[in-house]
Amino acid sequence: MLSKVSNTIREKRKKNIKRQVVLFHQDNARPHVSAMTDWTLYTLEWDFIHQPYNPGTLLSDYYLLPHLQLNIDGTIFHSNDEVINEVDRFLDSRTP
């Protein structure tokens, strides 16, 4: 699939060659750790933009985010205090 993307980009850039580099933005999806995906990105010579590292954020924090989102999905908050209270309530309800 990345090869198809690369070919499409190459075709479109023939008309407009202002930018010579393709930047691949990594998100929290797991395909970027696949050896084949990694090799394809290397052979296409695409630059890799990594997520900024925040030492204050533990990896375990990422586990909670989807559960928090499910918990508050569809909720309408009328103030910042309501948001803070709901997040505190959610975190207090989780077992360590």
C-alpha positions in Angstrom: 0.0 0.0 0.0 2.8 2.4 0.8 4.3 1.7 -2.6 1.0 2.7 -4.2 0.9 5.9 -2.2 4.5 6.6 -3.2 3.7 6.1 -6.9 0.6 8.3 -6.6 2.6 11.1 -4.9 5.4 10.8 -7.6 2.8 11.1 -10.4 1.2 14.2 -8.8 4.5 15.8 -8.1 5.6 15.6 -11.7 3.3 18.5 -12.3 4.3 20.5 -9.2 7.8 19.8 -8.0 8.1 22.2 -5.1 8.7 19.6 -2.4 11.1 16.7 -2.9 10.6 15.0 0.5 7.8 12.9 1.7 7.2 13.0 5.5 5.5 10.1 7.1 3.7 11.1 10.3 3.5 8.3 12.9 0.6 8.1 15.2 -0.5 5.6 17.8 -1.4 3.0 15.2 0.8 -0.1 15.4 1.6 -0.8 11.7 4.7 1.4 11.9 6.4 -1.3 14.1 6.0 -4.0 11.4 9.3 -5.0 9.9 7.9 -4.9 6.4 6.4 -1.5 6.9 9.6 -0.2 8.4 11.6 -1.6 5.5 9.2 -0.1 2.9 9.5 3.3 4.6 13.3 3.0 4.5 13.4 1.9 0.8 11.1 4.8 -0.2 13.4 7.1 1.7 10.6 8.8 3.5 11.5 10.8 6.5 9.9 9.7 9.8 8.2 12.3 12.1 8.0 10.8 15.6 5.5 11.8 18.2 7.0 14.2 20.7 8.2 12.5 23.8 6.7 13.7 27.1 8.5 12.2 30.1 5.5 13.3 32.2 3.2 10.9 30.4 3.5 7.3 31.3 2.7 4.6 28.7 0.0 3.3 31.0 -1.8 6.6 30.6 -2.6 5.7 27.0 -4.5 2.6 28.2 -6.9 4.8 30.0 -7.7 7.3 27.2 -10.0 5.0 25.1 -11.9 3.9 28.2 -12.3 7.6 29.3 -13.5 8.5 25.9 -16.1 5.7 26.0 -17.2 6.9 29.4 -17.8 10.5 28.4 -18.9 9.9 24.8 -22.0 12.0 24.2 -21.8 13.9 27.4 -22.3 17.7 27.2 -20.3 19.6 29.8 -21.3 23.2 30.7 -18.1 24.1 32.5 -14.5 23.2 33.0 -15.3 22.1 36.6 -17.8 19.5 35.2 -15.1 18.1 33.0 -12.6 17.9 35.8 -15.1 16.3 38.2 -16.1 13.7 35.6 -12.4 12.8 34.8 -11.7 12.6 38.6 -14.7 10.4 39.1 -13.6 8.1 36.2 -10.1 7.8 37.5 -11.3 7.1 41.0 -13.5 4.3 39.7 -10.6 2.5 38.0 -8.8 -0.2 39.9 -5.0 0.0 40.0 
